[in-house]
Amino acid sequence: AANQAINHASTAVQAAAAIAVACTATLPQLGFIHEDSDQSFVLDIADLFRESTTLPIAFSVAKRIERGAPETIDRLVRHTAAAEFRKQQTIPAMIDKIKELFPHPESEQP
């Protein structure tokens, strides 16, 4: 159950990262760590949130499944991820991380 929950949570965080990348008009292919994917930068941003977001969601769901939750793993992950994304402001945090990597030239002080 834990591996499935990690896979589903990773997909949810990657989707959030894809939104952040699109909102900042950065190129999804512009990867620093992941290089062989058309979503390399999305994967890089998602990795920044692995410990703080992906794994807690996955293990929370795995625990609920072990305790007999009636929902499927993917459904529980989707609902848990949505709640955590709102609570932690995950997408705005991802956007801020991207802006740190690529500061806008007009915002730099002389």
Backbone bond lengths (Angstrom), bond angles and torsions (degrees), N, CA, C in turn:
res aa  C-N    CA-C-N  psi(-1)  N-CA   C-N-CA  omega(-1)  CA-C   N-CA-C  phi
1 A - - - 1.457 - - 1.525 111.74 -
2 A 1.335 116.39 -37.15 1.468 119.07 -177.47 1.525 111.65 -64.79
3 N 1.343 117.53 -42.63 1.466 119.73 -179.62 1.522 111.60 -64.06
4 Q 1.328 116.76 -41.74 1.464 120.02 177.30 1.523 110.50 -63.20
5 A 1.311 116.90 -42.21 1.463 120.56 179.83 1.525 110.66 -63.97
6 I 1.332 117.31 -39.79 1.471 120.40 177.32 1.522 110.02 -62.81
7 N 1.332 117.22 -43.94 1.470 120.17 179.35 1.523 111.56 -61.06
8 H 1.325 116.97 -45.94 1.466 120.22 -179.86 1.527 111.34 -66.93
9 A 1.322 117.24 -40.43 1.469 120.48 178.84 1.524 110.66 -65.96
10 S 1.327 117.11 -38.69 1.466 120.65 177.17 1.522 110.83 -61.04
11 T 1.319 116.40 -41.54 1.461 120.67 178.36 1.524 110.79 -63.35
12 A 1.318 117.40 -41.56 1.468 121.02 179.26 1.526 111.08 -64.57
13 V 1.325 117.12 -42.97 1.467 120.41 179.76 1.528 110.17 -68.48
14 Q 1.319 117.76 -36.08 1.465 120.43 175.85 1.526 110.79 -63.86
15 A 1.312 117.65 -37.66 1.463 120.83 177.11 1.523 110.49 -64.21
16 A 1.327 116.93 -41.65 1.465 120.50 176.71 1.523 110.21 -63.21
17 A 1.327 116.87 -41.21 1.464 120.89 178.56 1.530 110.89 -64.40
18 A 1.322 117.20 -37.06 1.468 120.62 178.00 1.527 110.60 -63.14
19 I 1.327 116.87 -38.23 1.467 120.83 176.60 1.523 109.77 -64.25
20 A 1.332 117.00 -45.09 1.469 120.98 -179.70 1.522 111.23 -62.93
21 V 1.320 116.93 -41.55 1.468 121.09 178.82 1.527 109.73 -64.16
22 A 1.317 117.62 -42.91 1.467 120.81 178.71 1.526 111.19 -65.05
23 C 1.330 117.46 -40.74 1.470 121.56 -179.04 1.523 112.54 -64.67
24 T 1.317 116.58 -28.84 1.464 120.09 -178.97 1.525 112.22 -95.57
25 A 1.312 116.26 1.45 1.464 122.28 179.67 1.523 112.01 55.59
26 T 1.330 115.98 34.75 1.456 120.08 173.83 1.523 108.65 -93.60
27 L 1.301 116.11 161.52 1.457 120.88 -175.22 1.529 111.35 -84.58
28 P 1.326 117.44 122.71 1.463 120.18 179.83 1.532 112.70 -61.21
29 Q 1.322 117.16 -26.45 1.462 121.54 -177.90 1.528 112.83 -79.67
30 L 1.331 117.73 -11.23 1.458 122.61 -174.48 1.529 110.59 -81.85
31 G 1.319 116.14 74.60 1.455 119.82 -177.83 1.509 112.81 -90.54
32 F 1.316 115.31 149.60 1.459 121.34 175.61 1.523 109.88 -103.63
33 I 1.315 116.34 -43.73 1.463 121.45 179.71 1.524 109.50 -98.87
34 H 1.324 116.27 -51.85 1.464 121.19 176.61 1.523 107.03 -86.55
35 E 1.318 116.65 126.07 1.463 118.93 -175.08 1.522 114.27 -121.24
36 D 1.304 118.48 -17.74 1.456 120.33 -171.32 1.520 114.23 -103.17
37 S 1.315 116.49 27.77 1.458 119.90 -177.67 1.520 109.35 -133.38
38 D 1.321 115.89 150.67 1.462 118.39 174.63 1.528 110.71 -75.35
39 Q 1.326 116.84 -2.15 1.463 122.82 176.74 1.535 110.84 -120.29
40 S 1.322 117.06 29.61 1.470 121.68 -174.29 1.520 113.13 -55.49
41 F 1.326 117.55 -46.87 1.464 120.27 -177.91 1.529 110.90 -68.12
42 V 1.316 116.78 -36.08 1.469 121.29 175.70 1.531 109.37 -59.52
43 L 1.325 116.51 -45.10 1.464 120.86 179.23 1.526 111.26 -65.08
44 D 1.337 116.72 -38.49 1.469 120.38 177.38 1.526 110.96 -61.28
45 I 1.327 116.73 -46.13 1.471 120.69 -179.48 1.531 109.85 -65.93
46 A 1.319 117.33 -43.11 1.471 120.40 178.55 1.528 110.77 -59.21
47 D 1.322 116.82 -38.32 1.470 120.29 179.72 1.525 112.45 -63.01
48 L 1.323 117.25 -30.28 1.465 120.22 178.52 1.531 111.63 -64.34
49 F 1.328 116.41 -21.06 1.462 121.70 -176.67 1.532 112.22 -109.46
50 R 1.311 116.29 12.07 1.472 120.45 -177.72 1.529 111.59 -61.53
51 E 1.313 117.34 -51.84 1.470 119.88 -176.41 1.525 112.68 -72.45
52 S 1.316 116.82 -37.88 1.470 119.42 -174.67 1.525 113.54 -83.85
53 T 1.321 117.40 -22.43 1.465 119.85 -173.24 1.526 113.03 -127.35
54 T 1.327 117.23 -57.08 1.466 120.98 -173.70 1.524 112.53 -59.61
55 L 1.319 116.60 -54.06 1.467 119.70 -175.40 1.526 113.25 -66.93
56 P 1.340 119.72 -42.58 1.471 117.93 176.69 1.534 113.30 -60.59
57 I 1.329 116.67 -39.15 1.470 119.76 177.07 1.526 109.43 -61.97
58 A 1.323 116.45 -49.47 1.465 121.11 -176.33 1.525 111.83 -61.03
59 F 1.317 117.22 -46.89 1.463 118.99 -176.57 1.525 112.25 -73.03
60 S 1.318 116.97 -29.55 1.459 120.20 174.41 1.530 110.15 -63.55
61 V 1.320 115.62 -44.28 1.468 120.36 179.36 1.527 110.54 -68.00
62 A 1.322 117.64 -42.61 1.471 120.54 179.73 1.529 110.52 -58.92
63 K 1.320 116.39 -39.91 1.468 120.45 178.78 1.530 110.42 -64.75
64 R 1.341 116.19 -42.01 1.470 119.64 179.76 1.528 111.05 -65.34
65 I 1.327 116.92 -38.21 1.468 120.87 178.08 1.529 109.96 -64.65
66 E 1.335 116.20 -43.90 1.470 119.61 179.03 1.524 111.88 -61.89
67 R 1.321 116.25 -29.64 1.470 120.49 179.87 1.524 112.36 -85.62
68 G 1.339 116.34 2.94 1.451 119.88 173.14 1.514 116.52 96.63
69 A 1.324 118.33 23.21 1.469 120.30 177.44 1.528 109.19 -56.68
70 P 1.333 117.48 135.73 1.464 120.05 -175.80 1.534 114.11 -76.12
71 E 1.329 118.16 -18.47 1.460 120.78 -178.01 1.528 110.83 -77.09
72 T 1.318 115.12 162.67 1.464 120.01 175.68 1.530 109.40 -77.13
73 I 1.319 115.69 161.06 1.468 120.34 -179.06 1.523 110.87 -59.68
74 D 1.337 116.77 -47.40 1.468 118.64 -176.87 1.524 111.71 -62.89
75 R 1.313 117.36 -38.54 1.472 120.28 178.60 1.532 110.75 -65.97
76 L 1.322 117.03 -44.97 1.463 120.45 178.62 1.527 111.21 -62.34
77 V 1.323 116.84 -41.11 1.471 119.66 178.81 1.521 110.27 -63.09
78 R 1.320 117.60 -45.04 1.475 120.12 -179.83 1.520 111.12 -58.37
79 H 1.321 116.75 -47.12 1.471 120.46 -178.34 1.526 111.58 -68.19
80 T 1.322 116.54 -41.95 1.465 120.50 179.14 1.520 110.49 -66.15
81 A 1.329 116.64 -43.08 1.466 120.52 179.59 1.525 110.71 -62.33
82 A 1.314 117.15 -44.77 1.470 119.92 179.73 1.524 110.96 -59.40
83 A 1.320 116.69 -43.98 1.469 120.39 179.62 1.527 110.92 -64.93
84 E 1.322 116.73 -43.35 1.470 120.32 -179.79 1.525 111.61 -68.00
85 F 1.328 116.95 -38.68 1.470 119.76 178.60 1.521 110.47 -61.16
86 R 1.341 116.79 -40.98 1.468 119.93 177.61 1.528 110.58 -67.23
87 K 1.327 116.12 -47.35 1.465 121.47 -177.12 1.531 111.66 -62.04
88 Q 1.318 116.85 -45.94 1.465 121.72 -176.51 1.530 113.21 -88.54
89 Q 1.334 116.81 -4.98 1.464 120.52 -175.48 1.533 109.64 53.24
90 T 1.318 115.41 52.22 1.461 122.20 -172.72 1.520 112.87 -62.46
91 I 1.314 117.83 -48.18 1.466 119.06 -177.56 1.526 111.01 -65.31
92 P 1.339 120.35 -45.96 1.470 118.57 174.38 1.537 112.73 -58.76
93 A 1.328 117.43 -35.93 1.469 120.25 177.66 1.525 110.74 -65.86
94 M 1.319 116.52 -38.35 1.467 120.32 177.04 1.526 110.64 -65.34
95 I 1.320 115.95 -41.89 1.466 120.24 177.89 1.521 110.01 -60.79
96 D 1.322 117.16 -43.16 1.469 120.78 177.83 1.525 111.56 -61.18
97 K 1.334 117.56 -40.85 1.471 120.98 178.03 1.522 110.80 -62.14
98 I 1.330 116.20 -42.53 1.465 119.95 179.25 1.521 109.95 -63.56
99 K 1.322 117.10 -42.83 1.467 120.74 179.06 1.526 111.45 -63.39
100 E 1.338 117.28 -32.83 1.465 120.34 175.41 1.527 110.75 -64.96
101 L 1.328 116.01 -37.67 1.462 120.14 -179.90 1.522 112.27 -71.93
102 F 1.321 116.11 -35.43 1.461 122.02 -177.06 1.519 109.94 -128.89
103 P 1.332 118.13 76.19 1.467 118.91 -179.37 1.525 110.73 -63.37
104 H 1.304 115.17 142.57 1.462 121.22 179.18 1.525 108.14 -70.68
105 P 1.337 118.40 131.06 1.469 120.65 -176.26 1.530 113.67 -56.79
106 E 1.321 117.66 -33.57 1.463 120.61 -178.53 1.522 112.10 -72.11
107 S 1.335 117.26 -20.55 1.459 119.69 -178.14 1.528 112.44 -87.98
108 E 1.328 117.25 -8.43 1.464 120.64 179.22 1.519 110.21 -79.03
109 Q 1.318 115.24 140.26 1.463 120.99 178.60 1.527 109.11 -86.53
110 P 1.362 117.26 145.91 1.478 119.26 179.63 1.513 112.22 -68.40
